[in-house]
Amino acid sequence: MKCITIVSLSNLLVKREKLSILLIVLFVGGIFFFFLGQMYYDTRKDMFNYKAEDAFRNALQDKLQNESFECYLFASRRTSQPNELPDTIYIYNDEGMQAYPLDKEKNSKNITSDHNARIIHSEFLSAHPVVVDSLYKGWQKYLKRENLSGTFVLKLLVSDEKDSITTSVFPKVSLGENLVQCFRLTIGYRCEVDILGFYSPSFGQLVGIKGIAYSLLYWLFIIGIYGIIIYLKRKEKSISILDQKGEDNLMEQKIEYVRSEPAQIYQLSESVIFDADRRKLILDDKEISVYPQCAILLQHFLDTPDYILKDEEIVSFFWTDKFDNTNNIYILIGRLRKLLAKVTPIVIDRYEMSGYQLKILK
């Protein structure tokens, strides 16, 4: 029997265990990071939309109030309980009565729910049409006050008395997938003015410095968890000798186990390896723990010529007192025999009534 001193095998097993723990921690941490990040992003996006809409409402109010119009009324987003509006409204003019179906979605986006205010808005916009580029400039002024940066676009849809719609966009860009709608507002009794705001914010605008800081703190926390797990694993290994206390009288005694370098690996058979440092019997992909005293005794057998140990040698390995330890030796040998019988073709026989010999069966 030859001792195989392979440092890389022991290190490989330890690295594999650490890598498995790291992958689990990263996988679980990544899932939580995704959901928490999505929640944070949605919250920031809603806040961005709110500020962008609020900036536009202020710009719209400035635009309308700068025009001279008697009894002008503007409603903020803080309105009272909305009044019931019919599905169809009727307007009387020189051509007679005109019926206009009231779109529910456009109706819900109107800047006011008051009937009289809507009528005033319709009259005002008939005399003072809204121009998209001047309205955009006013919007930009309030966006800068809110420190909102990015690409912003206004789309204006105006329907006349014959319900023909005129569309204008400023700046003149393609409303592609990179632009997101941040608000939609309608003005007038029959919602004849429909204004849509779009934006393409920068990553820093939506995530912000706080978001980056939160991400760093989160991953530091995940790395800390990984460190704690590794520390607990090492601590568990360091006290594994004491875990067998109470099994029998042999385990009540303190055992000092000193690891040797390089790693002590023994090939017991074609499929069984004994790792003396880790006190493990490795059978293919299965590992069996070996009691500390049994591991020490097995290593001494394997390191001794012809695998023969005298009784007094066994006593010197474990006991320093001068009492008769014959019974303790018998118990220890029996435990090792029982363990080896499970995995290897090895037996331990009495040798010349003064010791024991480990034999490998063919």
Short mmCIF file of the C-alpha atoms (twelve columns), coordinates in Angstrom:
data_MODEL
# 
_entry.id   MODEL 
# 
loop_
_atom_site.group_PDB 
_atom_site.id 
_atom_site.type_symbol 
_atom_site.label_atom_id 
_atom_site.label_alt_id 
_atom_site.label_comp_id 
_atom_site.label_asym_id 
_atom_site.label_seq_id 
_atom_site.Cartn_x 
_atom_site.Cartn_y 
_atom_site.Cartn_z 
_atom_site.pdbx_PDB_model_num 
ATOM 1   C CA . MET A 1   0.000   0.000   0.000   1 
ATOM 2   C CA . LYS A 2   1.494   3.362   -1.041  1 
ATOM 3   C CA . CYS A 3   0.620   6.815   0.279   1 
ATOM 4   C CA . ILE A 4   -0.444  9.145   -2.515  1 
ATOM 5   C CA . THR A 5   0.492   12.699  -1.565  1 
ATOM 6   C CA . ILE A 6   -1.697  14.738  -3.872  1 
ATOM 7   C CA . VAL A 7   -2.338  18.278  -2.643  1 
ATOM 8   C CA . SER A 8   -4.493  19.193  -5.614  1 
ATOM 9   C CA . LEU A 9   -7.148  16.533  -4.900  1 
ATOM 10  C CA . SER A 10  -7.921  17.847  -1.437  1 
ATOM 11  C CA . ASN A 11  -7.836  21.451  -2.634  1 
ATOM 12  C CA . LEU A 12  -10.119 20.576  -5.542  1 
ATOM 13  C CA . LEU A 13  -12.763 19.133  -3.228  1 
ATOM 14  C CA . VAL A 14  -12.673 22.238  -1.024  1 
ATOM 15  C CA . LYS A 15  -12.851 24.566  -4.023  1 
ATOM 16  C CA . ARG A 16  -15.775 22.601  -5.468  1 
ATOM 17  C CA . GLU A 17  -17.700 22.982  -2.209  1 
ATOM 18  C CA . LYS A 18  -17.002 26.724  -2.062  1 
ATOM 19  C CA . LEU A 19  -17.989 27.154  -5.708  1 
ATOM 20  C CA . SER A 20  -21.298 25.337  -5.126  1 
ATOM 21  C CA . ILE A 21  -22.115 27.571  -2.167  1 
ATOM 22  C CA . LEU A 22  -21.154 30.669  -4.156  1 
ATOM 23  C CA . LEU A 23  -23.370 29.682  -7.109  1 
ATOM 24  C CA . ILE A 24  -26.353 29.056  -4.808  1 
ATOM 25  C CA . VAL A 25  -25.868 32.387  -3.028  1 
ATOM 26  C CA . LEU A 26  -25.503 34.251  -6.336  1 
ATOM 27  C CA . PHE A 27  -28.549 32.518  -7.846  1 
ATOM 28  C CA . VAL A 28  -30.839 33.268  -4.901  1 
ATOM 29  C CA . GLY A 29  -29.384 36.762  -4.532  1 
ATOM 30  C CA . GLY A 30  -29.851 37.407  -8.257  1 
ATOM 31  C CA . ILE A 31  -33.538 36.465  -8.116  1 
ATOM 32  C CA . PHE A 32  -34.200 38.785  -5.187  1 
ATOM 33  C CA . PHE A 33  -32.122 41.525  -6.844  1 
ATOM 34  C CA . PHE A 34  -34.213 41.228  -10.017 1 
ATOM 35  C CA . PHE A 35  -37.541 41.600  -8.206  1 
ATOM 36  C CA . LEU A 36  -36.318 44.346  -5.865  1 
ATOM 37  C CA . GLY A 37  -34.697 46.156  -8.796  1 
ATOM 38  C CA . GLN A 38  -37.905 45.891  -10.817 1 
ATOM 39  C CA . MET A 39  -39.929 47.331  -7.941  1 
ATOM 40  C CA . TYR A 40  -37.435 50.179  -7.478  1 
ATOM 41  C CA . TYR A 41  -37.387 50.875  -11.244 1 
ATOM 42  C CA . ASP A 42  -41.204 50.948  -11.464 1 
ATOM 43  C CA . THR A 43  -41.385 53.305  -8.482  1 
ATOM 44  C CA . ARG A 44  -38.798 55.634  -10.004 1 
ATOM 45  C CA . LYS A 45  -40.562 55.476  -13.367 1 
ATOM 46  C CA . ASP A 46  -43.943 56.373  -11.842 1 
ATOM 47  C CA . MET A 47  -42.325 59.274  -9.996  1 
ATOM 48  C CA . PHE A 48  -40.658 60.435  -13.223 1 
ATOM 49  C CA . ASN A 49  -43.986 60.272  -15.078 1 
ATOM 50  C CA . TYR A 50  -45.713 62.221  -12.328 1 
ATOM 51  C CA . LYS A 51  -43.088 64.985  -12.366 1 
ATOM 52  C CA . ALA A 52  -43.125 65.162  -16.187 1 
ATOM 53  C CA . GLU A 53  -46.922 65.475  -16.243 1 
ATOM 54  C CA . ASP A 54  -46.912 68.019  -13.437 1 
ATOM 55  C CA . ALA A 55  -44.335 70.100  -15.330 1 
ATOM 56  C CA . PHE A 56  -46.528 70.010  -18.431 1 
ATOM 57  C CA . ARG A 57  -49.646 71.040  -16.487 1 
ATOM 58  C CA . ASN A 58  -47.772 74.085  -15.206 1 
ATOM 59  C CA . ALA A 59  -46.621 74.929  -18.727 1 
ATOM 60  C CA . LEU A 60  -50.172 74.501  -20.051 1 
ATOM 61  C CA . GLN A 61  -51.584 76.714  -17.330 1 
ATOM 62  C CA . ASP A 62  -49.023 79.441  -18.143 1 
ATOM 63  C CA . LYS A 63  -49.863 79.227  -21.834 1 
ATOM 64  C CA . LEU A 64  -53.596 79.533  -21.325 1 
ATOM 65  C CA . GLN A 65  -53.490 82.227  -18.674 1 
ATOM 66  C CA . ASN A 66  -51.186 84.429  -20.767 1 
ATOM 67  C CA . GLU A 67  -53.994 84.789  -23.295 1 
ATOM 68  C CA . SER A 68  -56.726 87.310  -22.599 1 
ATOM 69  C CA . PHE A 69  -60.025 85.536  -22.044 1 
ATOM 70  C CA . GLU A 70  -62.824 86.523  -19.723 1 
ATOM 71  C CA . CYS A 71  -63.916 84.008  -17.070 1 
ATOM 72  C CA . TYR A 72  -61.080 81.590  -17.882 1 
ATOM 73  C CA . LEU A 73  -61.040 78.603  -15.550 1 
ATOM 74  C CA . PHE A 74  -58.234 76.068  -15.176 1 
ATOM 75  C CA . ALA A 75  -58.498 72.901  -13.089 1 
ATOM 76  C CA . SER A 76  -55.468 71.272  -11.495 1 
ATOM 77  C CA . ARG A 77  -55.071 67.511  -11.032 1 
ATOM 78  C CA . ARG A 78  -56.616 67.880  -7.566  1 
ATOM 79  C CA . THR A 79  -60.264 67.834  -8.632  1 
ATOM 80  C CA . SER A 80  -63.366 67.018  -6.675  1 
ATOM 81  C CA . GLN A 81  -65.458 63.910  -7.250  1 
ATOM 82  C CA . PRO A 82  -65.989 63.734  -11.040 1 
ATOM 83  C CA . ASN A 83  -69.472 64.397  -12.329 1 
ATOM 84  C CA . GLU A 84  -71.339 61.927  -14.445 1 
ATOM 85  C CA . LEU A 85  -70.951 62.624  -18.162 1 
ATOM 86  C CA . PRO A 86  -73.086 61.008  -20.882 1 
ATOM 87  C CA . ASP A 87  -71.675 58.733  -23.558 1 
ATOM 88  C CA . THR A 88  -72.712 61.265  -26.218 1 
ATOM 89  C CA . ILE A 89  -72.781 65.057  -26.006 1 
ATOM 90  C CA . TYR A 90  -74.733 67.449  -28.234 1 
ATOM 91  C CA . ILE A 91  -73.602 70.870  -29.390 1 
ATOM 92  C CA . TYR A 92  -75.909 73.400  -31.094 1 
ATOM 93  C CA . ASN A 93  -74.434 75.776  -33.710 1 
ATOM 94  C CA . ASP A 94  -75.403 77.438  -36.982 1 
ATOM 95  C CA . GLU A 95  -75.549 74.057  -38.699 1 
ATOM 96  C CA . GLY A 96  -77.904 72.649  -36.114 1 
ATOM 97  C CA . MET A 97  -77.345 70.008  -33.453 1 
ATOM 98  C CA . GLN A 98  -74.142 67.971  -33.631 1 
ATOM 99  C CA . ALA A 99  -73.717 64.671  -31.747 1 
ATOM 100 C CA . TYR A 100 -70.261 63.698  -30.498 1 
ATOM 101 C CA . PRO A 101 -69.607 60.261  -28.909 1 
ATOM 102 C CA . LEU A 102 -67.517 60.781  -25.774 1 
ATOM 103 C CA . ASP A 103 -64.568 58.372  -25.617 1 
ATOM 104 C CA . LYS A 104 -64.324 56.971  -22.065 1 
ATOM 105 C CA . GLU A 105 -60.518 56.899  -21.994 1 
ATOM 106 C CA . LYS A 106 -60.176 60.466  -23.300 1 
ATOM 107 C CA . ASN A 107 -62.885 61.595  -20.894 1 
ATOM 108 C CA . SER A 108 -60.991 60.096  -17.928 1 
ATOM 109 C CA . LYS A 109 -57.848 62.039  -18.974 1 
ATOM 110 C CA . ASN A 110 -59.559 65.446  -19.119 1 
ATOM 111 C CA . ILE A 111 -57.949 68.120  -16.941 1 
ATOM 112 C CA . THR A 112 -61.305 68.782  -15.307 1 
ATOM 113 C CA . SER A 113 -64.569 66.924  -14.659 1 
ATOM 114 C CA . ASP A 114 -66.639 70.074  -14.275 1 
ATOM 115 C CA . HIS A 115 -69.181 70.689  -17.100 1 
ATOM 116 C CA . ASN A 116 -68.927 74.466  -17.025 1 
ATOM 117 C CA . ALA A 117 -65.130 74.431  -16.948 1 
ATOM 118 C CA . ARG A 118 -65.045 72.182  -19.992 1 
ATOM 119 C CA . ILE A 119 -67.338 74.474  -21.923 1 
ATOM 120 C CA . ILE A 120 -65.127 77.454  -21.077 1 
ATOM 121 C CA . HIS A 121 -62.049 75.500  -22.195 1 
ATOM 122 C CA . SER A 122 -63.721 74.680  -25.530 1 
ATOM 123 C CA . GLU A 123 -64.594 78.330  -26.120 1 
ATOM 124 C CA . PHE A 124 -61.107 79.460  -25.177 1 
ATOM 125 C CA . LEU A 125 -59.341 76.939  -27.410 1 
ATOM 126 C CA . SER A 126 -61.608 77.859  -30.314 1 
ATOM 127 C CA . ALA A 127 -60.418 81.464  -30.055 1 
ATOM 128 C CA . HIS A 128 -56.816 80.676  -29.081 1 
ATOM 129 C CA . PRO A 129 -55.626 77.376  -30.642 1 
ATOM 130 C CA . VAL A 130 -52.730 75.666  -28.890 1 
ATOM 131 C CA . VAL A 131 -49.488 75.480  -30.891 1 
ATOM 132 C CA . VAL A 132 -47.391 72.419  -30.101 1 
ATOM 133 C CA . ASP A 133 -43.908 73.998  -30.430 1 
ATOM 134 C CA . SER A 134 -44.611 76.941  -28.095 1 
ATOM 135 C CA . LEU A 135 -46.236 74.586  -25.609 1 
ATOM 136 C CA . TYR A 136 -43.148 72.348  -25.788 1 
ATOM 137 C CA . LYS A 137 -40.844 75.267  -24.945 1 
ATOM 138 C CA . GLY A 138 -42.872 76.050  -21.835 1 
ATOM 139 C CA . TRP A 139 -42.747 72.376  -20.865 1 
ATOM 140 C CA . GLN A 140 -38.957 72.335  -21.184 1 
ATOM 141 C CA . LYS A 141 -38.705 75.268  -18.790 1 
ATOM 142 C CA . TYR A 142 -40.515 73.397  -16.048 1 
ATOM 143 C CA . LEU A 143 -38.662 70.147  -16.804 1 
ATOM 144 C CA . LYS A 144 -35.367 71.907  -16.113 1 
ATOM 145 C CA . ARG A 145 -36.745 73.194  -12.807 1 
ATOM 146 C CA . GLU A 146 -37.493 69.587  -11.834 1 
ATOM 147 C CA . ASN A 147 -34.016 68.481  -13.010 1 
ATOM 148 C CA . LEU A 148 -35.528 66.036  -15.469 1 
ATOM 149 C CA . SER A 149 -33.235 65.230  -18.383 1 
ATOM 150 C CA . GLY A 150 -33.620 63.071  -21.460 1 
ATOM 151 C CA . THR A 151 -35.427 63.192  -24.789 1 
ATOM 152 C CA . PHE A 152 -38.982 64.592  -24.605 1 
ATOM 153 C CA . VAL A 153 -41.618 64.771  -27.341 1 
ATOM 154 C CA . LEU A 154 -45.128 66.287  -27.461 1 
ATOM 155 C CA . LYS A 155 -47.874 64.983  -29.732 1 
ATOM 156 C CA . LEU A 156 -50.964 67.141  -30.251 1 
ATOM 157 C CA . LEU A 157 -54.257 65.880  -31.743 1 
ATOM 158 C CA . VAL A 158 -56.986 68.488  -32.346 1 
ATOM 159 C CA . SER A 159 -60.461 67.627  -33.637 1 
ATOM 160 C CA . ASP A 160 -62.650 70.306  -35.226 1 
ATOM 161 C CA . GLU A 161 -66.433 70.604  -35.176 1 
ATOM 162 C CA . LYS A 162 -66.659 68.045  -37.966 1 
ATOM 163 C CA . ASP A 163 -64.535 65.656  -35.893 1 
ATOM 164 C CA . SER A 164 -61.597 65.835  -38.305 1 
ATOM 165 C CA . ILE A 165 -58.308 65.322  -36.452 1 
ATOM 166 C CA . THR A 166 -55.140 67.342  -37.060 1 
ATOM 167 C CA . THR A 167 -51.917 65.844  -35.704 1 
ATOM 168 C CA . SER A 168 -48.696 67.682  -34.917 1 
ATOM 169 C CA . VAL A 169 -45.486 66.473  -33.222 1 
ATOM 170 C CA . PHE A 170 -42.610 68.467  -31.749 1 
ATOM 171 C CA . PRO A 171 -39.725 67.919  -32.096 1 
ATOM 172 C CA . LYS A 172 -40.262 66.117  -35.383 1 
ATOM 173 C CA . VAL A 173 -38.946 62.676  -34.481 1 
ATOM 174 C CA . SER A 174 -40.179 59.149  -34.997 1 
ATOM 175 C CA . LEU A 175 -42.163 57.876  -32.018 1 
ATOM 176 C CA . GLY A 176 -40.397 54.525  -31.944 1 
ATOM 177 C CA . GLU A 177 -39.883 51.917  -29.262 1 
ATOM 178 C CA . ASN A 178 -37.229 54.005  -27.514 1 
ATOM 179 C CA . LEU A 179 -39.850 56.582  -26.478 1 
ATOM 180 C CA . VAL A 180 -42.282 55.867  -23.654 1 
ATOM 181 C CA . GLN A 181 -45.576 57.669  -23.056 1 
ATOM 182 C CA . CYS A 182 -45.481 59.497  -19.730 1 
ATOM 183 C CA . PHE A 183 -48.884 61.179  -19.775 1 
ATOM 184 C CA . ARG A 184 -52.020 61.872  -21.777 1 
ATOM 185 C CA . LEU A 185 -54.286 64.864  -21.162 1 
ATOM 186 C CA . THR A 186 -57.378 66.114  -22.926 1 
ATOM 187 C CA . ILE A 187 -58.944 69.571  -22.879 1 
ATOM 188 C CA . GLY A 188 -62.430 70.779  -23.833 1 
ATOM 189 C CA . TYR A 189 -66.016 69.726  -23.395 1 
ATOM 190 C CA . ARG A 190 -65.793 66.961  -25.974 1 
ATOM 191 C CA . CYS A 191 -62.047 66.384  -25.397 1 
ATOM 192 C CA . GLU A 192 -61.259 68.037  -28.731 1 
ATOM 193 C CA . VAL A 193 -57.634 68.612  -27.735 1 
ATOM 194 C CA . ASP A 194 -55.640 65.476  -26.972 1 
ATOM 195 C CA . ILE A 195 -52.034 65.948  -25.784 1 
ATOM 196 C CA . LEU A 196 -49.599 63.051  -25.348 1 
ATOM 197 C CA . GLY A 197 -46.150 63.332  -23.755 1 
ATOM 198 C CA . PHE A 198 -43.295 60.954  -24.545 1 
ATOM 199 C CA . TYR A 199 -39.782 60.620  -23.167 1 
ATOM 200 C CA . SER A 200 -36.630 58.553  -23.381 1 
ATOM 201 C CA . PRO A 201 -34.857 59.091  -20.062 1 
ATOM 202 C CA . SER A 202 -31.234 58.250  -19.401 1 
ATOM 203 C CA . PHE A 203 -30.263 55.328  -17.181 1 
ATOM 204 C CA . GLY A 204 -28.905 57.674  -14.519 1 
ATOM 205 C CA . GLN A 205 -32.150 59.667  -14.514 1 
ATOM 206 C CA . LEU A 206 -34.297 56.656  -13.676 1 
ATOM 207 C CA . VAL A 207 -31.879 54.724  -11.458 1 
ATOM 208 C CA . GLY A 208 -30.148 57.680  -9.837  1 
ATOM 209 C CA . ILE A 209 -27.175 57.776  -7.504  1 
ATOM 210 C CA . LYS A 210 -29.271 56.278  -4.702  1 
ATOM 211 C CA . GLY A 211 -30.197 53.316  -6.896  1 
ATOM 212 C CA . ILE A 212 -26.544 52.607  -7.681  1 
ATOM 213 C CA . ALA A 213 -25.668 52.940  -3.978  1 
ATOM 214 C CA . TYR A 214 -28.521 50.585  -3.013  1 
ATOM 215 C CA . SER A 215 -27.274 48.034  -5.583  1 
ATOM 216 C CA . LEU A 216 -23.735 48.128  -4.185  1 
ATOM 217 C CA . LEU A 217 -25.004 47.750  -0.616  1 
ATOM 218 C CA . TYR A 218 -27.219 44.845  -1.688  1 
ATOM 219 C CA . TRP A 219 -24.362 42.904  -3.298  1 
ATOM 220 C CA . LEU A 220 -22.083 43.651  -0.364  1 
ATOM 221 C CA . PHE A 221 -24.790 42.120  1.809   1 
ATOM 222 C CA . ILE A 222 -24.929 39.029  -0.443  1 
ATOM 223 C CA . ILE A 223 -21.143 38.670  -0.327  1 
ATOM 224 C CA . GLY A 224 -21.328 39.014  3.457   1 
ATOM 225 C CA . ILE A 225 -23.833 36.145  3.611   1 
ATOM 226 C CA . TYR A 226 -21.474 34.004  1.520   1 
ATOM 227 C CA . GLY A 227 -18.613 34.843  3.910   1 
ATOM 228 C CA . ILE A 228 -20.723 33.908  6.924   1 
ATOM 229 C CA . ILE A 229 -21.675 30.551  5.347   1 
ATOM 230 C CA . ILE A 230 -18.021 29.739  4.594   1 
ATOM 231 C CA . TYR A 231 -17.039 30.750  8.131   1 
ATOM 232 C CA . LEU A 232 -19.720 28.517  9.653   1 
ATOM 233 C CA . LYS A 233 -18.625 25.637  7.409   1 
ATOM 234 C CA . ARG A 234 -15.041 25.980  8.577   1 
ATOM 235 C CA . LYS A 235 -16.142 26.233  12.180  1 
ATOM 236 C CA . GLU A 236 -18.273 23.110  11.771  1 
ATOM 237 C CA . LYS A 237 -15.258 21.203  10.437  1 
ATOM 238 C CA . SER A 238 -12.993 22.470  13.205  1 
ATOM 239 C CA . ILE A 239 -15.283 21.111  15.921  1 
ATOM 240 C CA . SER A 240 -16.329 17.932  14.130  1 
ATOM 241 C CA . ILE A 241 -14.070 15.906  16.445  1 
ATOM 242 C CA . LEU A 242 -16.202 16.895  19.412  1 
ATOM 243 C CA . ASP A 243 -19.441 15.974  17.620  1 
ATOM 244 C CA . GLN A 244 -18.879 12.310  18.383  1 
ATOM 245 C CA . LYS A 245 -18.829 12.891  22.142  1 
ATOM 246 C CA . GLY A 246 -21.117 10.522  23.948  1 
ATOM 247 C CA . GLU A 247 -20.914 7.780   21.312  1 
ATOM 248 C CA . ASP A 248 -18.833 5.659   23.645  1 
ATOM 249 C CA . ASN A 249 -16.170 5.996   26.340  1 
ATOM 250 C CA . LEU A 250 -13.439 6.239   23.742  1 
ATOM 251 C CA . MET A 251 -14.829 9.487   22.382  1 
ATOM 252 C CA . GLU A 252 -14.861 11.184  25.779  1 
ATOM 253 C CA . GLN A 253 -11.109 11.749  25.618  1 
ATOM 254 C CA . LYS A 254 -9.640  14.819  23.931  1 
ATOM 255 C CA . ILE A 255 -7.876  13.975  20.676  1 
ATOM 256 C CA . GLU A 256 -5.363  16.245  19.078  1 
ATOM 257 C CA . TYR A 257 -5.460  15.829  15.324  1 
ATOM 258 C CA . VAL A 258 -2.627  17.393  13.355  1 
ATOM 259 C CA . ARG A 259 -2.889  17.670  9.619   1 
ATOM 260 C CA . SER A 260 0.228   16.988  7.591   1 
ATOM 261 C CA . GLU A 261 1.327   18.646  4.400   1 
ATOM 262 C CA . PRO A 262 1.202   17.566  1.717   1 
ATOM 263 C CA . ALA A 263 -2.262  15.974  1.911   1 
ATOM 264 C CA . GLN A 264 -2.331  12.291  2.957   1 
ATOM 265 C CA . ILE A 265 -4.353  10.333  0.385   1 
ATOM 266 C CA . TYR A 266 -4.380  6.504   0.432   1 
ATOM 267 C CA . GLN A 267 -5.645  4.263   -2.353  1 
ATOM 268 C CA . LEU A 268 -7.322  1.372   -0.512  1 
ATOM 269 C CA . SER A 269 -8.735  -0.261  -3.645  1 
ATOM 270 C CA . GLU A 270 -9.566  0.608   -7.223  1 
ATOM 271 C CA . SER A 271 -12.670 2.535   -6.180  1 
ATOM 272 C CA . VAL A 272 -11.965 3.527   -2.569  1 
ATOM 273 C CA . ILE A 273 -9.703  6.355   -1.352  1 
ATOM 274 C CA . PHE A 274 -8.933  7.289   2.237   1 
ATOM 275 C CA . ASP A 275 -8.361  11.024  2.818   1 
ATOM 276 C CA . ALA A 276 -6.582  11.108  6.172   1 
ATOM 277 C CA . ASP A 277 -6.610  14.908  6.433   1 
ATOM 278 C CA . ARG A 278 -10.375 15.166  6.004   1 
ATOM 279 C CA . ARG A 279 -11.086 11.817  7.714   1 
ATOM 280 C CA . LYS A 280 -13.167 10.646  4.756   1 
ATOM 281 C CA . LEU A 281 -13.544 7.370   2.883   1 
ATOM 282 C CA . ILE A 282 -14.306 8.343   -0.728  1 
ATOM 283 C CA . LEU A 283 -16.205 5.719   -2.726  1 
ATOM 284 C CA . ASP A 284 -16.805 7.047   -6.260  1 
ATOM 285 C CA . ASP A 285 -18.973 10.151  -5.609  1 
ATOM 286 C CA . LYS A 286 -19.910 9.114   -2.069  1 
ATOM 287 C CA . GLU A 287 -18.079 10.235  1.068   1 
ATOM 288 C CA . ILE A 288 -18.179 8.425   4.435   1 
ATOM 289 C CA . SER A 289 -16.978 10.151  7.576   1 
ATOM 290 C CA . VAL A 290 -14.494 8.256   9.749   1 
ATOM 291 C CA . TYR A 291 -14.413 8.689   13.522  1 
ATOM 292 C CA . PRO A 292 -11.293 10.636  14.581  1 
ATOM 293 C CA . GLN A 293 -9.647  7.770   16.510  1 
ATOM 294 C CA . CYS A 294 -10.470 5.304   13.720  1 
ATOM 295 C CA . ALA A 295 -8.935  7.661   11.142  1 
ATOM 296 C CA . ILE A 296 -5.743  8.055   13.163  1 
ATOM 297 C CA . LEU A 297 -5.483  4.289   13.717  1 
ATOM 298 C CA . LEU A 298 -6.106  3.513   10.034  1 
ATOM 299 C CA . GLN A 299 -3.434  6.007   8.955   1 
ATOM 300 C CA . HIS A 300 -0.901  4.415   11.351  1 
ATOM 301 C CA . PHE A 301 -1.694  0.968   9.951   1 
ATOM 302 C CA . LEU A 302 -1.153  2.235   6.393   1 
ATOM 303 C CA . ASP A 303 2.112   3.993   7.299   1 
ATOM 304 C CA . THR A 304 3.563   0.917   9.037   1 
ATOM 305 C CA . PRO A 305 5.531   -1.808  7.171   1 
ATOM 306 C CA . ASP A 306 3.343   -4.891  6.612   1 
ATOM 307 C CA . TYR A 307 0.512   -2.918  8.294   1 
ATOM 308 C CA . ILE A 308 1.346   -4.375  11.721  1 
ATOM 309 C CA . LEU A 309 0.836   -2.449  14.969  1 
ATOM 310 C CA . LYS A 310 1.740   -3.743  18.414  1 
ATOM 311 C CA . ASP A 311 -0.661  -3.273  21.321  1 
ATOM 312 C CA . GLU A 312 1.732   -0.904  23.068  1 
ATOM 313 C CA . GLU A 313 2.006   1.202   19.901  1 
ATOM 314 C CA . ILE A 314 -1.763  1.578   19.706  1 
ATOM 315 C CA . VAL A 315 -1.861  2.563   23.362  1 
ATOM 316 C CA . SER A 316 0.826   5.219   22.803  1 
ATOM 317 C CA . PHE A 317 -1.252  6.819   20.047  1 
ATOM 318 C CA . PHE A 318 -4.266  7.513   22.274  1 
ATOM 319 C CA . TRP A 319 -3.632  6.964   25.965  1 
ATOM 320 C CA . THR A 320 -0.927  8.242   28.296  1 
ATOM 321 C CA . ASP A 321 -2.055  6.567   31.515  1 
ATOM 322 C CA . LYS A 322 -0.489  3.320   32.745  1 
ATOM 323 C CA . PHE A 323 -3.744  1.452   33.256  1 
ATOM 324 C CA . ASP A 324 -4.743  -1.622  31.294  1 
ATOM 325 C CA . ASN A 325 -6.227  -0.425  27.979  1 
ATOM 326 C CA . THR A 326 -6.817  -3.861  26.487  1 
ATOM 327 C CA . ASN A 327 -10.589 -3.369  26.403  1 
ATOM 328 C CA . ASN A 328 -10.241 0.071   24.817  1 
ATOM 329 C CA . ILE A 329 -8.040  -1.376  22.081  1 
ATOM 330 C CA . TYR A 330 -10.564 -4.122  21.435  1 
ATOM 331 C CA . ILE A 331 -13.419 -1.613  21.104  1 
ATOM 332 C CA . LEU A 332 -11.416 0.657   18.792  1 
ATOM 333 C CA . ILE A 333 -10.332 -2.223  16.525  1 
ATOM 334 C CA . GLY A 334 -13.924 -3.453  16.380  1 
ATOM 335 C CA . ARG A 335 -15.180 -0.060  15.327  1 
ATOM 336 C CA . LEU A 336 -12.582 0.209   12.556  1 
ATOM 337 C CA . ARG A 337 -13.352 -3.325  11.340  1 
ATOM 338 C CA . LYS A 338 -17.046 -2.531  11.105  1 
ATOM 339 C CA . LEU A 339 -16.377 0.641   9.122   1 
ATOM 340 C CA . LEU A 340 -13.967 -0.960  6.632   1 
ATOM 341 C CA . ALA A 341 -16.252 -3.921  6.052   1 
ATOM 342 C CA . LYS A 342 -18.832 -1.597  4.474   1 
ATOM 343 C CA . VAL A 343 -16.646 -0.315  1.643   1 
ATOM 344 C CA . THR A 344 -13.335 -2.161  1.267   1 
ATOM 345 C CA . PRO A 345 -11.969 -5.736  1.057   1 
ATOM 346 C CA . ILE A 346 -9.879  -5.157  4.185   1 
ATOM 347 C CA . VAL A 347 -9.793  -7.135  7.431   1 
ATOM 348 C CA . ILE A 348 -7.873  -6.667  10.684  1 
ATOM 349 C CA . ASP A 349 -6.583  -9.855  12.328  1 
ATOM 350 C CA . ARG A 350 -4.834  -10.522 15.612  1 
ATOM 351 C CA . TYR A 351 -1.068  -10.767 15.105  1 
ATOM 352 C CA . GLU A 352 1.009   -13.120 17.313  1 
ATOM 353 C CA . MET A 353 -1.207  -12.297 20.313  1 
ATOM 354 C CA . SER A 354 0.677   -9.019  20.723  1 
ATOM 355 C CA . GLY A 355 -0.777  -6.762  18.044  1 
ATOM 356 C CA . TYR A 356 -2.946  -6.435  14.983  1 
ATOM 357 C CA . GLN A 357 -2.337  -6.629  11.221  1 
ATOM 358 C CA . LEU A 358 -4.372  -4.966  8.457   1 
ATOM 359 C CA . LYS A 359 -4.857  -7.293  5.457   1 
ATOM 360 C CA . ILE A 360 -6.131  -6.483  1.996   1 
ATOM 361 C CA . LEU A 361 -8.178  -9.312  0.499   1 
ATOM 362 C CA . LYS A 362 -7.894  -10.051 -3.190  1 
# 
